Amino acid sequence: MSGLCGAVRWDGGGVERDWVEGMVDAVRWRGPDGVGVHVAGGVGVGYLARHVTPESVREVQPLVAGDVVVVADARIDNRKELESWLGRGAGDWTDVELILAAYGAWGLECAARLVGDFAFVVWDGDRQRLYGARDALGMRSLVYRAEAGRTLFATEVKQILAVPGVPARIYEPAVGVYLSGPYMPPEWTFYEGIERLGPAHALVVEGGEKRVWRYWDVDPGHRIRYRREEEYAEHFLEVFREAVRARLRSVHPVGLLLSGGVDSGSVAAVAGSLLRSGEAECPEFRAYSFAFEELVECDERAVSGPLAEHWGIPVTDVPADDLWPLKDYPDHGPDRDDPYLFVYQPLLDACLDAARNDGCSLVLSGDRGDEVVGDWIYDETGLFLAGKWATLGRELAATPDGTQSRFFRALRTGVLGPLFGRRVHVFRGRVDARSGATMPPWIRADFASRIGLEPILAGASRMTALDASPPARRWERILNRAATWRAGGEERRRARCGTVYCDPWSDRSVASYTHAIPQHQVNRRSEHKRLARRAVRDLVPSDTRARLGKTEPDALFDRGFRDSGLPTVREMLADPISARMGFVNPGELKSSYESFLRGDPVRHDFWWPLTLEMWLRAHWT
């Protein structure tokens, strides 16, 4: 939750200290452990400190070393590896010192050598070069504005808006895409002229000219194969244990949002085993679970409770029945940066408040578990080629409706088509149905035409049908736009609540491993999240293993949108600002909501235009 910001002048002028201090003040909550500002001639850099790891307590930022200035919001995990590469003792180095050393050794290629959650910027005065990078899965943020005479950079958009001369104008294509669902390109923001560095991307500006490139991606040809199936889960557990251990390094208590699902349950089990064995240390480890006394169908404590008790993890039950979506509106609303808002934000905020009150500096989550080991990525072809006929039969029989005609259709489309080279025809529907986007009826046609919305939505996927092998589809899910925007929004929200956002499932090594192994080892229709379940099997009480599974709080959703929150929604839709600004057709929007209230199937999610309306009301009126 640390923050960074700065400015570089390319026109020979000097950076005003007020610019940097204004950027710092815009996110003052990110610096509970102090603020540092360095201004020298045409360069100004600011840092807001939040000490979490033991090394960060000794950190001084901005770090000035001769003509080089470095500022970083970072937790670097591969410290031993860097020590061996750099040829000197790095055990006591702070994260920003490691980044400085890496830049000195590898220059613009240094980001690819770093594993962890990070965003950093280097000013190289000797080369008159500004260089920045963001971690592989986008867990820390870096935004920038490149002007003719200066470049501005920061953790949050609002920091750049605080600089004199920066206009606050809505970027309309972002509005159009957002109204269509979670398909926002990761490099976009909602403001004209302000861009976001994408995950695993780097930026260099020299002489006022910028260049952005992807510095790291998964190796599409890298494959891991074992003779025994058990070895896949054993290897995964090794990688996942290291991801959890790295995120437990804290000088303050650590919290975990614990449900009854596989994702957070795996984090709890691995963290408990690491702490009990002494392989990891933190002052205290606590869990926070939603407690439903009325809406008992939403309650997961029957699973999460025994798991936490098994490892001696104290649990705080957060009363949840009354924390429906839109509770206490306009509290819990969107941030100025963008309209993104978790539908159960009041519930999440209550958990974060409880963790902060207990002194937790960071709160672990299992947010990317679905993308890394779950979702709809299956591998019937892999089972066929591996000669696993009985397993293949069970998988095909487990396809929806399970009828014989469905069985043979699945055999033809899922196995024989790819095997005999008809991949484009076979997979086109799968890829487009999940990764593409369609324009909802509430978007005004003239607005959509003006911004060229249809071709933007058509390109919502990184992957074409020709790439649709199971490993490619897995990597597409891990890096999908919704997950990237969720990570950015959650990081910003946690920082505002005084905690650091950490997700072991959003670890580069974990994601790379699940891409490299056969996908039928990762997930199956008949055994959801197979890899994770098998990896933590011995760490979960026997009577709890089979019950690990996600429960969707549908009853809480209905309480918010069909009952308690209904007057709020209808008031927002009565005369929406988004209609006055020419973005939506209010009649279609109301019609979609009323259709939802009647129980009709609604193809598009009205949450997106609703949160846009909240954002416009809060920050544009």
VENFENBEL-V50872 format. One record per residue. N is the residue number from 1. SS is DSSP state (H for helix, E for strand, L for the rest). PSI is psi in whole degrees, -180 to 180 (none if undefined). Layout:
{{N | SS | PSI} {N | SS | PSI}}
This chain:
{{1 | L | 5} {2 | L | 169} {3 | E | 152} {4 | E | 163} {5 | E | 167} {6 | E | 177} {7 | E | 146} {8 | E | 130} {9 | E | 134} {10 | L | -3} {11 | L | 12} {12 | L | -7} {13 | L | 172} {14 | L | 153} {15 | L | 130} {16 | L | 133} {17 | H | -33} {18 | H | -32} {19 | H | -51} {20 | H | -43} {21 | H | -33} {22 | H | -38} {23 | H | -37} {24 | H | -46} {25 | H | -28} {26 | L | -22} {27 | L | 45} {28 | H | -30} {29 | H | -16} {30 | H | -7} {31 | L | 53} {32 | L | -20} {33 | L | 16} {34 | L | 163} {35 | E | 140} {36 | E | 138} {37 | E | 134} {38 | E | 121} {39 | E | 126} {40 | E | 107} {41 | L | -121} {42 | L | 15} {43 | E | 134} {44 | E | 133} {45 | E | 141} {46 | E | 153} {47 | E | 137} {48 | E | 120} {49 | L | 135} {50 | L | 106} {51 | L | 120} {52 | L | -60} {53 | L | 160} {54 | L | -36} {55 | L | -33} {56 | H | -24} {57 | H | -30} {58 | H | 4} {59 | L | 139} {60 | L | 118} {61 | L | 152} {62 | L | 145} {63 | E | 119} {64 | E | 121} {65 | E | 92} {66 | L | -122} {67 | L | 5} {68 | E | 133} {69 | E | 131} {70 | E | 138} {71 | E | 136} {72 | E | 135} {73 | E | 97} {74 | E | 150} {75 | E | 106} {76 | E | 126} {77 | L | -30} {78 | L | 57} {79 | H | -43} {80 | H | -40} {81 | H | -43} {82 | H | -37} {83 | H | -43} {84 | H | -37} {85 | H | -42} {86 | H | -15} {87 | L | 22} {88 | L | 161} {89 | L | 116} {90 | L | 8} {91 | L | -34} {92 | L | 2} {93 | L | 147} {94 | L | 169} {95 | H | -41} {96 | H | -31} {97 | H | -37} {98 | H | -42} {99 | H | -41} {100 | H | -45} {101 | H | -40} {102 | H | -41} {103 | H | -40} {104 | H | -33} {105 | H | -39} {106 | H | -1} {107 | H | -131} {108 | H | -9} {109 | H | 4} {110 | H | -32} {111 | H | -34} {112 | H | -20} {113 | H | -9} {114 | L | 133} {115 | L | 130} {116 | E | -167} {117 | E | 121} {118 | E | 154} {119 | E | 130} {120 | E | 160} {121 | E | 137} {122 | E | 128} {123 | E | 117} {124 | E | 97} {125 | L | -33} {126 | L | -40} {127 | L | -3} {128 | L | 54} {129 | E | 134} {130 | E | 126} {131 | E | 135} {132 | E | 159} {133 | E | 158} {134 | E | 147} {135 | L | 166} {136 | L | -37} {137 | L | 11} {138 | L | 42} {139 | L | -18} {140 | L | 156} {141 | L | 149} {142 | L | 117} {143 | E | 159} {144 | E | 161} {145 | E | 118} {146 | E | 110} {147 | L | 172} {148 | L | -39} {149 | L | -5} {150 | E | 159} {151 | E | 129} {152 | E | 143} {153 | E | 155} {154 | E | 173} {155 | L | -41} {156 | L | 153} {157 | H | -40} {158 | H | -24} {159 | H | -41} {160 | H | -36} {161 | H | -20} {162 | L | -10} {163 | L | 133} {164 | L | 138} {165 | L | -5} {166 | L | 117} {167 | L | 147} {168 | L | 93} {169 | L | 133} {170 | E | 134} {171 | L | 102} {172 | H | -36} {173 | H | -33} {174 | H | -39} {175 | H | -45} {176 | H | -44} {177 | H | -42} {178 | H | -40} {179 | H | -19} {180 | H | -10} {181 | L | -168} {182 | L | 62} {183 | L | 21} {184 | L | 126} {185 | L | 135} {186 | L | -18} {187 | L | -3} {188 | L | 155} {189 | L | -179} {190 | L | 13} {191 | E | 133} {192 | L | 133} {193 | L | -3} {194 | L | 124} {195 | E | 159} {196 | E | 135} {197 | L | 130} {198 | L | 161} {199 | L | 142} {200 | L | 27} {201 | E | 154} {202 | E | 157} {203 | E | 136} {204 | E | 137} {205 | E | 123} {206 | E | 127} {207 | L | 26} {208 | L | -5} {209 | E | 128} {210 | E | 153} {211 | E | 133} {212 | E | 136} {213 | E | 158} {214 | E | 120} {215 | L | -15} {216 | L | 144} {217 | L | 162} {218 | L | 146} {219 | L | 110} {220 | L | -22} {221 | L | -5} {222 | L | 124} {223 | L | 142} {224 | L | 125} {225 | L | 135} {226 | L | 156} {227 | L | -40} {228 | L | 136} {229 | L | -33} {230 | H | -27} {231 | H | -28} {232 | H | -46} {233 | H | -38} {234 | H | -44} {235 | H | -42} {236 | H | -42} {237 | H | -38} {238 | H | -47} {239 | H | -43} {240 | H | -37} {241 | H | -41} {242 | H | -38} {243 | H | -42} {244 | H | -44} {245 | H | -43} {246 | H | -33} {247 | H | -4} {248 | L | -5} {249 | L | 99} {250 | E | 145} {251 | L | -2} {252 | L | 166} {253 | E | 150} {254 | E | 137} {255 | E | 165} {256 | E | 130} {257 | E | 105} {258 | L | 119} {259 | L | -165} {260 | L | 15} {261 | L | 170} {262 | H | -37} {263 | H | -60} {264 | H | -30} {265 | H | -39} {266 | H | -40} {267 | H | -45} {268 | H | -46} {269 | H | -45} {270 | H | -43} {271 | H | -44} {272 | H | -43} {273 | H | -38} {274 | H | -43} {275 | H | -39} {276 | H | -36} {277 | H | -10} {278 | L | 9} {279 | L | -13} {280 | L | 154} {281 | L | 139} {282 | E | 155} {283 | L | -35} {284 | L | 146} {285 | E | 122} {286 | E | 156} {287 | E | 154} {288 | E | 122} {289 | E | 147} {290 | E | 132} {291 | E | 109} {292 | L | 116} {293 | L | -32} {294 | L | -52} {295 | L | 67} {296 | H | -22} {297 | H | -15} {298 | H | -11} {299 | L | 134} {300 | L | 12} {301 | H | -20} {302 | H | -22} {303 | H | -49} {304 | H | -33} {305 | H | -54} {306 | H | -35} {307 | H | -46} {308 | H | -40} {309 | H | -38} {310 | H | -36} {311 | L | 9} {312 | L | 33} {313 | L | 119} {314 | E | 140} {315 | E | 132} {316 | E | 121} {317 | E | 122} {318 | E | 113} {319 | E | 127} {320 | L | -15} {321 | L | -34} {322 | L | 9} {323 | L | 55} {324 | L | 163} {325 | L | 139} {326 | L | 9} {327 | L | 132} {328 | L | 27} {329 | L | 135} {330 | L | 12} {331 | L | 160} {332 | L | 24} {333 | L | -179} {334 | L | 152} {335 | L | 164} {336 | L | -29} {337 | L | -43} {338 | L | 168} {339 | L | -4} {340 | L | 133} {341 | L | 129} {342 | L | 135} {343 | L | -30} {344 | L | 40} {345 | H | -41} {346 | H | -37} {347 | H | -45} {348 | H | -42} {349 | H | -37} {350 | H | -40} {351 | H | -42} {352 | H | -38} {353 | H | -42} {354 | H | -42} {355 | H | -43} {356 | H | -40} {357 | H | -25} {358 | L | 2} {359 | L | 12} {360 | E | 130} {361 | E | -25} {362 | E | 154} {363 | E | 118} {364 | E | 151} {365 | E | 170} {366 | L | 39} {367 | L | -38} {368 | L | 14} {369 | H | -40} {370 | H | -48} {371 | H | -35} {372 | H | -39} {373 | H | 2} {374 | L | -133} {375 | L | -156} {376 | L | 28} {377 | L | 110} {378 | L | 167} {379 | L | 67} {380 | H | -36} {381 | H | -41} {382 | H | -40} {383 | H | -40} {384 | H | -48} {385 | H | -28} {386 | L | -3} {387 | L | 21} {388 | L | 74} {389 | H | -43} {390 | H | -42} {391 | H | -41} {392 | H | -42} {393 | H | -42} {394 | H | -39} {395 | H | -45} {396 | H | -35} {397 | H | -22} {398 | L | 2} {399 | L | 157} {400 | L | 135} {401 | L | -19} {402 | L | 15} {403 | L | 165} {404 | H | -41} {405 | H | -37} {406 | H | -38} {407 | H | -50} {408 | H | -31} {409 | H | -41} {410 | H | -39} {411 | H | -43} {412 | H | -46} {413 | H | -32} {414 | H | -20} {415 | H | -60} {416 | H | -38} {417 | H | -57} {418 | H | -38} {419 | H | -34} {420 | L | 26} {421 | L | 20} {422 | L | 38} {423 | H | -40} {424 | H | -49} {425 | H | -42} {426 | H | -43} {427 | H | -7} {428 | H | -44} {429 | H | -39} {430 | H | -48} {431 | H | -50} {432 | H | -37} {433 | H | -32} {434 | H | -35} {435 | H | -24} {436 | L | -176} {437 | L | 150} {438 | L | 156} {439 | L | 123} {440 | L | 159} {441 | L | -20} {442 | L | -8} {443 | E | 129} {444 | L | 135} {445 | H | -40} {446 | H | -35} {447 | H | -46} {448 | H | -41} {449 | H | -40} {450 | H | -38} {451 | H | -1} {452 | L | 49} {453 | H | -41} {454 | H | -48} {455 | H | -29} {456 | H | -46} {457 | H | -34} {458 | H | -27} {459 | L | 25} {460 | L | -16} {461 | L | 142} {462 | L | -21} {463 | L | 140} {464 | L | 170} {465 | H | -30} {466 | H | -21} {467 | H | 6} {468 | L | 44} {469 | L | 158} {470 | H | -43} {471 | H | -38} {472 | H | -39} {473 | H | -34} {474 | H | -46} {475 | H | -34} {476 | H | -42} {477 | H | -42} {478 | H | -39} {479 | L | 17} {480 | L | 155} {481 | H | -36} {482 | H | -43} {483 | H | -38} {484 | H | -45} {485 | H | -35} {486 | H | -43} {487 | H | -44} {488 | H | -43} {489 | H | -40} {490 | H | -40} {491 | H | -45} {492 | H | -41} {493 | H | -44} {494 | H | -40} {495 | H | -41} {496 | H | -31} {497 | L | 2} {498 | L | 17} {499 | L | 164} {500 | E | 139} {501 | E | 124} {502 | E | 136} {503 | E | 105} {504 | H | -24} {505 | H | -18} {506 | H | 42} {507 | L | 133} {508 | H | -41} {509 | H | -38} {510 | H | -48} {511 | H | -41} {512 | H | -39} {513 | H | -46} {514 | H | -22} {515 | H | -33} {516 | H | -20} {517 | L | 164} {518 | L | 134} {519 | H | -20} {520 | H | -11} {521 | H | -20} {522 | H | -46} {523 | L | 141} {524 | L | 154} {525 | L | -39} {526 | L | -10} {527 | L | 85} {528 | L | 134} {529 | L | 49} {530 | H | -46} {531 | H | -49} {532 | H | -43} {533 | H | -45} {534 | H | -32} {535 | H | -39} {536 | L | 13} {537 | H | -43} {538 | H | -5} {539 | H | -2} {540 | L | 135} {541 | L | 139} {542 | H | -37} {543 | H | -1} {544 | H | -22} {545 | H | -53} {546 | L | -19} {547 | L | -6} {548 | L | 122} {549 | L | 154} {550 | L | 136} {551 | L | 120} {552 | L | 127} {553 | L | 61} {554 | H | -36} {555 | H | -36} {556 | H | -37} {557 | H | -48} {558 | H | -37} {559 | H | -35} {560 | H | -40} {561 | H | -16} {562 | H | -14} {563 | H | -92} {564 | L | -37} {565 | L | 0} {566 | H | -46} {567 | H | -35} {568 | H | -45} {569 | H | -46} {570 | H | -35} {571 | H | -40} {572 | H | -33} {573 | H | -8} {574 | H | -44} {575 | L | 70} {576 | L | 139} {577 | H | -34} {578 | H | -29} {579 | H | -42} {580 | H | -29} {581 | L | -1} {582 | L | 18} {583 | L | -40} {584 | E | 159} {585 | L | 107} {586 | H | -33} {587 | H | -44} {588 | H | -38} {589 | H | -46} {590 | H | -41} {591 | H | -41} {592 | H | -41} {593 | H | -43} {594 | H | -35} {595 | H | -40} {596 | H | -43} {597 | H | -31} {598 | L | -10} {599 | L | 7} {600 | L | 150} {601 | L | 128} {602 | L | 120} {603 | L | -38} {604 | L | 154} {605 | L | 115} {606 | L | -2} {607 | H | -34} {608 | H | -50} {609 | H | -27} {610 | H | -46} {611 | H | -32} {612 | H | -42} {613 | H | -42} {614 | H | -44} {615 | H | -45} {616 | H | -41} {617 | H | -40} {618 | H | -33} {619 | H | -2} {620 | L | 20} {621 | L | none}}
